[in-house]
Amino acid sequence: MDERAVTLYYAEDDKAIAEAVREYLAGRGCRVTVFAEAEALKRALQIRRPDVVILDWNLPKGSVKEQGDEICRWIRARWKELPVLFLTVREEPADMLAGFRSGADDYVTKPFDLEVLCARIRALLRRAGQQKEHSFCCDALTLDAEKMQVFSGEKEIALSRAEYQILLLLMENKGRTVTRGQLLEQIWDSEGNYVNDNTLTVTMKRLREKLGHPSCLKTVRSFGYRMEDSL
């Protein structure tokens, strides 16, 4: 689809359909991970966010089925810009409306053409590329920059202004080391407030404690810090 491999999470409990979609999209440069259960999809999303999520309407949740619109609302509450596409046999207008109202970006009914599905995914990626990033993830940590909320899994974490600003800067630069000097300059000096190096050490210690000492928040000794997925 493009020079960088597109990652997709596909929630589908029909193995034959899931494998057909996975094989077709893999041949077009996508990395597709299939989930047969709703809880497995949710756990994966809390660890790493894909480029697109494809949802079936009914997915096993223990001994019952979880409705696709419920899953979509759960996703949309955490990742506003994450593209979500329904791929389902439910073709009634009421179902389609429920899907869009829950936050879906597109809705494709079965039976479907794989080439058309691929084109729909490309369209979602184009639109997503035009939107500013507001949500960031690293392992089980999620930061919503619009709502200024931070979650560790399902639990919301209350942070001070400085703690939040540090985490946001690290999340925005995920995979890259941010130096102590850059943190001091951008978090404190940008407002004309000079602080010494020990202030950063203490603030970072409190941030780690509040987040539960996540392994994805790494220290680069004598240099700075980096956010990096553990898996």
SEMI-399702 format. One record per residue (C-alpha): residue in one letter; x, y, z. Coordinates in steps of 0.02 Angstrom, whole numbers, padded with zeros to 5 digits, always signed. Example, Ala and Ser with C-alpha at 12.3 -4.5 7.8 and 13.67 -1.06 7.14 Angstrom:
# SEMI-399702
A+00615-00225+00390 S+00684-00053+00357 
This chain:
# SEMI-399702
M+00000+00000+00000 D+00145+00116+00033 E+00331+00110+00068 R+00302+00078+00254 A+00212-00082+00297 V+00034-00041+00353 T-00019-00128+00513 L-00198-00189+00532 Y-00289-00272+00676 Y-00432-00380+00610 A-00565-00443+00732 E-00650-00594+00651 D-00698-00764+00724 D-00729-00846+00554 K-00559-00924+00518 A-00588-00945+00331 I-00636-00763+00303 A-00499-00701+00419 E-00365-00799+00327 A-00427-00744+00155 V-00420-00561+00206 R-00253-00580+00294 E-00172-00668+00145 Y-00238-00542+00018 L-00186-00388+00117 A-00018-00464+00163 G+00016-00479-00022 R-00009-00292-00036 G+00113-00239+00097 C+00007-00251+00254 R+00047-00335+00419 V-00119-00408+00476 T-00148-00478+00650 V-00311-00574+00671 F-00407-00581+00836 A-00547-00706+00864 E-00602-00629+01029 A-00643-00452+01084 E-00534-00456+01240 A-00381-00510+01141 L-00405-00362+01024 K-00421-00241+01169 R-00265-00307+01254 A-00166-00288+01092 L-00228-00110+01066 Q-00169-00061+01239 I+00005-00123+01195 R+00024-00058+01019 R-00090+00043+00905 P-00106-00012+00723 D-00142+00097+00571 V-00318+00026+00546 V-00440-00084+00643 I-00564-00196+00549 L-00711-00257+00654 D-00838-00395+00633 W-01003-00358+00721 N-01011-00509+00838 L-00858-00571+00930 P-00844-00699+01071 K-00826-00629+01246 G-00823-00777+01362 S-00986-00870+01337 V-01074-00722+01255 K-01050-00611+01102 E-00986-00432+01114 Q-01069-00312+00994 G-00959-00223+00868 D-01031-00053+00909 E-00981-00077+01092 I-00803-00118+01040 C-00799+00030+00922 R-00856+00149+01059 W-00721+00078+01173 I-00590+00112+01039 R-00656+00285+00997 A-00653+00339+01180 R-00465+00309+01181 W-00405+00342+01004 K-00506+00475+00915 E-00412+00466+00749 L-00382+00278+00737 P-00471+00221+00577 V-00605+00088+00609 L-00693-00009+00472 F-00837-00131+00499 L-00833-00290+00394 T-00992-00384+00432 V-01139-00483+00364 R-01260-00362+00448 E-01324-00255+00305 E-01482-00176+00375 P-01481+00015+00374 A-01510+00016+00562 D-01350-00086+00588 M-01250+00028+00473 L-01314+00181+00565 A-01270+00102+00732 G-01095+00067+00668 F-01066+00245+00610 R-01143+00318+00767 S-01024+00215+00873 G-00879+00300+00784 A-00839+00191+00632 D-00759+00274+00481 D-00823+00149+00352 Y-00940+00001+00338 V-00922-00146+00217 T-01047-00289+00208 K-01015-00473+00170 P-00999-00543+00040 F-00869-00418-00016 D-00735-00395-00148 L-00557-00400-00080 E-00497-00268-00203 V-00636-00150-00149 L-00594-00182+00035 C-00412-00140-00002 A-00466+00023-00087 R-00573+00069+00064 I-00424+00042+00179 R-00315+00153+00068 A-00447+00290+00079 L-00449+00278+00269 L-00260+00291+00274 R-00262+00445+00163 R-00387+00532+00276 A-00293+00480+00432 G-00132+00551+00359 Q-00213+00722+00346 Q-00261+00727+00531 K-00151+00787+00672 E-00100+00654+00796 H-00186+00676+00963 S-00172+00503+01040 F-00012+00411+01087 C+00022+00235+01151 C+00170+00141+01222 D+00139-00033+01292 A-00014-00014+01406 L+00006+00175+01422 T-00110+00289+01323 L-00106+00479+01316 D-00249+00581+01242 A-00179+00753+01202 E-00350+00828+01165 K-00427+00777+01330 M-00261+00785+01423 Q-00293+00613+01496 V-00171+00472+01532 F-00218+00290+01553 S-00123+00137+01609 G-00231-00001+01537 E-00407+00043+01595 K-00351+00151+01741 E-00339+00340+01722 I-00183+00416+01799 A-00186+00591+01874 L-00025+00686+01836 S+00041+00858+01880 R+00068+00984+01740 A+00255+00950+01731 E+00232+00761+01738 Y+00104+00767+01598 Q+00214+00880+01490 I+00363+00763+01511 L+00260+00611+01463 L+00183+00701+01313 L+00354+00754+01249 L+00422+00577+01268 M+00268+00502+01184 E+00281+00624+01038 N+00461+00567+01015 K+00429+00382+01044 G+00579+00278+00990 R+00697+00427+01005 T+00798+00481+01155 V+00751+00650+01228 T+00895+00729+01322 R+00882+00800+01497 G+00928+00970+01425 Q+00785+00962+01300 L+00662+00917+01438 L+00722+01059+01550 E+00714+01182+01407 Q+00545+01133+01337 I+00452+01094+01498 W+00516+01233+01611 D+00624+01360+01519 S+00491+01387+01385 E+00389+01478+01519 G+00538+01574+01586 N+00551+01466+01741 Y+00730+01413+01776 V+00747+01252+01876 N+00899+01147+01917 D+00934+00972+01854 N+00875+00892+02016 T+00698+00954+01985 L+00689+00847+01829 T+00756+00695+01923 V+00625+00714+02060 T+00482+00745+01935 M+00532+00595+01831 K+00539+00485+01987 R+00362+00536+02034 L+00302+00509+01856 R+00372+00332+01854 E+00290+00293+02021 K+00119+00356+01964 L+00131+00255+01802 G+00178+00097+01897 H+00361+00093+01841 P+00323+00046+01660 S+00461-00047+01567 C+00427+00058+01411 L+00492+00216+01497 K+00679+00193+01483 T+00824+00291+01556 V+00975+00325+01446 R+01103+00345+01583 S+01182+00518+01600 F+01092+00574+01443 G+00902+00569+01444 Y+00746+00461+01424 R+00655+00364+01290 M+00483+00286+01265 E+00494+00117+01179 D+00371-00027+01163 S+00429-00179+01261 L+00357-00305+01136 
